[in-house]
């Protein structure tokens, strides 16, 4: 049996299995902050036409090399909401931007 690994080594495409051990999809994205070792969860891709589903870290039971085991049943995973990526929180202008480029950015920004 494979040894458990840290959440920081999870890669896109790893198998995701439900509580019964059946494959329910593949890892699409890992969310968390490696700098402070906070694992938020993963998104699961279940096929080309389906939208990814978000699984919070508290529903991840075990992480093995190449596999993520969930504590959720297949029905519970199907009941999860589709994942939509959040909007960026901050926009950063390059240091070398000219004054007129910065002015243009501020005047066309939709939420100002």
C-alpha positions in Angstrom: 0.0 0.0 0.0 1.2 3.5 -0.8 2.3 5.8 1.9 0.4 9.1 2.6 1.8 12.3 1.2 1.4 16.0 1.9 -1.3 18.0 0.2 1.4 20.2 -1.4 2.4 17.4 -3.8 -1.1 16.8 -5.2 -1.1 17.4 -9.0 -3.7 18.0 -11.6 -4.9 14.7 -13.0 -4.6 12.6 -9.8 -7.4 10.1 -9.3 -10.1 11.1 -6.8 -12.0 8.3 -5.1 -15.1 8.4 -2.9 -15.6 6.8 0.6 -16.3 3.4 -1.0 -13.1 3.5 -3.0 -14.6 4.1 -6.4 -13.1 6.6 -8.8 -15.3 9.7 -9.1 -13.1 12.0 -11.1 -9.7 13.6 -11.3 -8.0 16.5 -9.5 -8.5 19.7 -11.5 -7.1 22.3 -9.1 -5.7 22.4 -5.6 -6.5 25.4 -3.4 -4.5 26.5 -0.4 -1.5 28.6 0.7 1.8 26.6 0.7 3.6 29.5 2.5 1.6 29.0 5.7 0.6 25.3 5.1 -3.1 25.9 4.8 -5.0 23.4 2.6 -8.4 24.6 1.6 -9.5 21.8 -0.8 -9.6 20.6 -4.3 -11.7 20.9 -7.4 -12.7 17.6 -9.2 -13.2 17.3 -12.9 -15.7 14.5 -13.7 -15.6 14.7 -17.4 -15.3 17.0 -20.4 -18.8 18.3 -20.3 -19.2 18.6 -16.6 -18.2 21.6 -14.5 -15.6 21.0 -11.7 -16.9 20.5 -8.2 -15.2 21.9 -5.1 -14.4 19.6 -2.2 -13.3 21.3 1.1 -10.2 19.9 2.8 -12.3 18.6 5.7 -13.8 16.1 3.3 -10.4 14.8 2.2 -9.7 11.6 4.1 -6.3 10.5 2.8 -3.8 11.6 0.2 -1.7 8.9 -1.4 0.8 9.2 -4.3 -1.5 9.7 -7.3 -4.8 9.4 -5.4 -7.0 11.6 -3.2 -9.5 9.7 -1.0 -12.6 11.5 0.1 -14.8 10.8 3.1 -17.9 11.6 1.0 -20.1 9.1 -0.8 -20.7 9.2 -4.6 -24.1 10.8 -4.0 -22.7 13.5 -1.7 -20.1 14.4 -4.3 -22.8 14.6 -7.0 -24.8 17.0 -4.7 -21.9 19.4 -4.4 -22.2 22.8 -6.2 -20.3 23.5 -9.3 -17.1 25.4 -8.7 -16.7 28.9 -10.2 -13.3 30.5 -9.8 -13.3 33.7 -7.7 -12.5 37.0 -9.3 -9.0 38.4 -8.6 -8.8 40.4 -5.4 -6.1 42.8 -6.6 -4.7 44.2 -9.8 -1.1 45.3 -10.0 0.3 47.7 -12.5 3.9 47.2 -13.7 6.4 49.6 -12.1 7.4 50.8 -15.6 3.9 52.0 -16.6 3.8 55.5 -17.9 1.6 58.1 -16.3 -0.9 58.1 -19.1 -1.1 54.3 -19.0 -2.0 54.5 -15.3 -4.5 57.2 -15.9 -6.1 55.1 -18.7 -6.3 52.1 -16.4 -8.0 54.1 -13.7 -10.5 55.7 -16.1 -11.6 52.5 -17.8 -11.7 50.3 -14.7 -15.4 49.2 -14.6 -15.9 49.4 -10.8 -14.7 52.9 -10.3 
